[in-house]
């Protein structure tokens, strides 16, 4: 974690004055806040595959996912923030590139799955949101946008599905021509208006 970010967090935690805390929070957003598209990919089937074939089998799939995902994301102008367990967390400047990358990744995995036995097939679920993010060294990122994309990708999207929030969708030109289905999701008591991208 960035040392300056950590210092401000600790200062915030011990500060008793509400106005001073608001000032520290504003400083954190001023120094580390960005507006980005957050992309969260989850490798589907962890529990079932690990139970059936063991953790080494699943870890080999995680590594293959990473080796395929990173160059596709970077070639599309995105940046992998981190790989964590069976997830890939990335950022893009705008939602169109994130959705195009999600489609490209699903197609790439479909193509390689032709050459592997079913138990090695890689299927992913992807969540996308756009908004304010605290981007810090490490690297890592935080904020409601990250939480929402994570909930969509990890908790809601089915294997092969791309879910994008309606607020991110408003940043995509209509002529992009994606087929989509509107969905309303309830996650942890929060309603998330979203769209399932068809490709």
C-alpha positions as a Python dict, from the first residue, in 0.01 Angstrom:
ca = {
    (1, 'X'): (0, 0, 0),
    (2, 'X'): (118, 353, -80),
    (3, 'X'): (281, 500, 233),
    (4, 'X'): (108, 838, 198),
    (5, 'X'): (-231, 668, 155),
    (6, 'X'): (-170, 455, 464),
    (7, 'X'): (-65, 758, 671),
    (8, 'X'): (-382, 945, 577),
    (9, 'X'): (-598, 641, 659),
    (10, 'X'): (-441, 611, 1005),
    (11, 'X'): (-479, 984, 1061),
    (12, 'X'): (-845, 954, 961),
    (13, 'X'): (-900, 662, 1199),
    (14, 'X'): (-767, 844, 1507),
    (15, 'X'): (-914, 1187, 1428),
    (16, 'X'): (-1204, 1272, 1660),
    (17, 'X'): (-1322, 1587, 1482),
    (18, 'X'): (-1577, 1515, 1206),
    (19, 'X'): (-1475, 1819, 1001),
    (20, 'X'): (-1110, 1715, 1016),
    (21, 'X'): (-1204, 1364, 904),
    (22, 'X'): (-1397, 1506, 607),
    (23, 'X'): (-1091, 1710, 519),
    (24, 'X'): (-868, 1401, 530),
    (25, 'X'): (-1117, 1209, 316),
    (26, 'X'): (-1122, 1492, 62),
    (27, 'X'): (-741, 1486, 53),
    (28, 'X'): (-743, 1110, -12),
    (29, 'X'): (-979, 1156, -307),
    (30, 'X'): (-779, 1454, -435),
    (31, 'X'): (-450, 1263, -426),
    (32, 'X'): (-565, 913, -522),
    (33, 'X'): (-909, 951, -682),
    (34, 'X'): (-961, 876, -1052),
    (35, 'X'): (-1262, 813, -1273),
    (36, 'X'): (-1216, 475, -1438),
    (37, 'X'): (-1398, 171, -1567),
    (38, 'X'): (-1352, -122, -1331),
    (39, 'X'): (-1340, -471, -1480),
    (40, 'X'): (-1361, -780, -1256),
    (41, 'X'): (-1322, -1130, -1401),
    (42, 'X'): (-1402, -1441, -1198),
    (43, 'X'): (-1297, -1790, -1304),
    (44, 'X'): (-1613, -1999, -1275),
    (45, 'X'): (-1646, -2329, -1092),
    (46, 'X'): (-1382, -2302, -819),
    (47, 'X'): (-1558, -2509, -552),
    (48, 'X'): (-1678, -2785, -782),
    (49, 'X'): (-1352, -2824, -974),
    (50, 'X'): (-1136, -2814, -662),
    (51, 'X'): (-1355, -3073, -493),
    (52, 'X'): (-1355, -3297, -798),
    (53, 'X'): (-994, -3264, -922),
    (54, 'X'): (-795, -3098, -641),
    (55, 'X'): (-638, -2759, -588),
    (56, 'X'): (-338, -2819, -819),
    (57, 'X'): (-574, -2881, -1109),
    (58, 'X'): (-757, -2557, -1039),
    (59, 'X'): (-439, -2356, -984),
    (60, 'X'): (-318, -2468, -1327),
    (61, 'X'): (-640, -2327, -1473),
    (62, 'X'): (-598, -2001, -1281),
    (63, 'X'): (-247, -1960, -1422),
    (64, 'X'): (-365, -2029, -1778),
    (65, 'X'): (-642, -1771, -1732),
    (66, 'X'): (-386, -1514, -1617),
    (67, 'X'): (-150, -1581, -1909),
    (68, 'X'): (-433, -1538, -2160),
    (69, 'X'): (-614, -1247, -1992),
    (70, 'X'): (-324, -1010, -1924),
    (71, 'X'): (-207, -952, -2284),
    (72, 'X'): (-564, -922, -2415),
    (73, 'X'): (-645, -661, -2148),
    (74, 'X'): (-322, -468, -2205),
    (75, 'X'): (-350, -477, -2585),
    (76, 'X'): (-694, -318, -2549),
    (77, 'X'): (-553, -29, -2343),
    (78, 'X'): (-651, -170, -2004),
    (79, 'X'): (-432, -228, -1704),
    (80, 'X'): (-433, -532, -1479),
    (81, 'X'): (-442, -394, -1126),
    (82, 'X'): (-400, -734, -966),
    (83, 'X'): (-468, -1104, -989),
    (84, 'X'): (-617, -1231, -666),
    (85, 'X'): (-713, -1597, -618),
    (86, 'X'): (-917, -1683, -928),
    (87, 'X'): (-1002, -1321, -1010),
    (88, 'X'): (-855, -1059, -1239),
    (89, 'X'): (-906, -695, -1142),
    (90, 'X'): (-839, -442, -1419),
    (91, 'X'): (-914, -82, -1514),
    (92, 'X'): (-991, 93, -1839),
    (93, 'X'): (-1035, 459, -1926),
    (94, 'X'): (-1386, 399, -2056),
    (95, 'X'): (-1650, 124, -2063),
    (96, 'X'): (-1647, 53, -2437),
    (97, 'X'): (-1294, -88, -2425),
    (98, 'X'): (-1381, -292, -2117),
    (99, 'X'): (-1684, -452, -2284),
    (100, 'X'): (-1493, -518, -2607),
    (101, 'X'): (-1219, -683, -2399),
    (102, 'X'): (-1471, -893, -2208),
    (103, 'X'): (-1614, -1020, -2536),
    (104, 'X'): (-1263, -1088, -2672),
    (105, 'X'): (-1169, -1281, -2358),
    (106, 'X'): (-1479, -1498, -2368),
    (107, 'X'): (-1414, -1577, -2733),
    (108, 'X'): (-1048, -1655, -2663),
    (109, 'X'): (-1140, -1895, -2384),
    (110, 'X'): (-1406, -2059, -2606),
    (111, 'X'): (-1139, -2112, -2873),
    (112, 'X'): (-883, -2270, -2641),
    (113, 'X'): (-1148, -2487, -2475),
    (114, 'X'): (-1181, -2673, -2805),
    (115, 'X'): (-833, -2815, -2744),
    (116, 'X'): (-869, -2916, -2379),
    (117, 'X'): (-1059, -3185, -2197),
    (118, 'X'): (-1379, -3054, -2038),
    (119, 'X'): (-1231, -3048, -1688),
    (120, 'X'): (-969, -2798, -1813),
    (121, 'X'): (-1215, -2567, -1990),
    (122, 'X'): (-1191, -2207, -1875),
    (123, 'X'): (-1517, -2018, -1832),
    (124, 'X'): (-1531, -1673, -1679),
    (125, 'X'): (-1791, -1430, -1544),
    (126, 'X'): (-1723, -1057, -1583),
    (127, 'X'): (-1859, -747, -1406),
    (128, 'X'): (-1804, -389, -1524),
    (129, 'X'): (-1880, -51, -1364),
    (130, 'X'): (-1763, 307, -1422),
    (131, 'X'): (-1706, 581, -1168),
    (132, 'X'): (-1486, 714, -890),
    (133, 'X'): (-1203, 490, -771),
    (134, 'X'): (-925, 525, -517),
    (135, 'X'): (-623, 391, -707),
    (136, 'X'): (-322, 333, -486),
    (137, 'X'): (20, 175, -502),
    (138, 'X'): (60, -192, -444),
    (139, 'X'): (-125, -184, -683),
    (140, 'X'): (-482, -186, -559),
    (141, 'X'): (-807, 5, -591),
    (142, 'X'): (-1110, 74, -375),
    (143, 'X'): (-1451, 236, -388),
    (144, 'X'): (-1816, 174, -465),
    (145, 'X'): (-1733, 123, -833),
    (146, 'X'): (-1493, -159, -745),
    (147, 'X'): (-1746, -315, -507),
    (148, 'X'): (-2023, -307, -766),
    (149, 'X'): (-1810, -454, -1046),
    (150, 'X'): (-1696, -726, -803),
    (151, 'X'): (-2052, -811, -705),
    (152, 'X'): (-2152, -836, -1070),
    (153, 'X'): (-1852, -1045, -1178),
    (154, 'X'): (-1810, -1266, -873),
    (155, 'X'): (-2162, -1303, -736),
    (156, 'X'): (-2410, -1247, -1017),
    (157, 'X'): (-2272, -1321, -1364),
    (158, 'X'): (-2301, -1675, -1493),
    (159, 'X'): (-2015, -1848, -1677),
    (160, 'X'): (-1962, -1666, -2006),
    (161, 'X'): (-2178, -1371, -1901),
    (162, 'X'): (-2079, -1004, -1905),
    (163, 'X'): (-2274, -778, -1669),
    (164, 'X'): (-2235, -400, -1687),
    (165, 'X'): (-2406, -137, -1474),
    (166, 'X'): (-2650, 100, -1641),
    (167, 'X'): (-2436, 397, -1531),
    (168, 'X'): (-2139, 247, -1720),
    (169, 'X'): (-2361, 167, -2017),
    (170, 'X'): (-2451, 536, -2053),
    (171, 'X'): (-2084, 598, -2145),
    (172, 'X'): (-2100, 359, -2443),
    (173, 'X'): (-2210, 505, -2778),
    (174, 'X'): (-2534, 355, -2915),
    (175, 'X'): (-2359, 275, -3242),
    (176, 'X'): (-2139, 22, -3059),
    (177, 'X'): (-2424, -213, -3142),
    (178, 'X'): (-2413, -455, -2852),
    (179, 'X'): (-2712, -680, -2802),
    (180, 'X'): (-2820, -666, -2441),
    (181, 'X'): (-3079, -765, -2187),
    (182, 'X'): (-3165, -533, -1899),
    (183, 'X'): (-3161, -693, -1554),
    (184, 'X'): (-3216, -562, -1203),
    (185, 'X'): (-3005, -734, -943),
    (186, 'X'): (-3039, -739, -566),
    (187, 'X'): (-2702, -781, -397),
    (188, 'X'): (-2655, -745, -20),
    (189, 'X'): (-2976, -540, 0),
    (190, 'X'): (-2863, -305, -278),
    (191, 'X'): (-3047, -280, -611),
    (192, 'X'): (-2811, -265, -909),
    (193, 'X'): (-2964, -175, -1247),
    (194, 'X'): (-2748, -362, -1498),
    (195, 'X'): (-2731, -505, -1846),
    (196, 'X'): (-2623, -848, -1966),
    (197, 'X'): (-2420, -811, -2286),
    (198, 'X'): (-2491, -1057, -2566),
    (199, 'X'): (-2216, -1140, -2812),
}
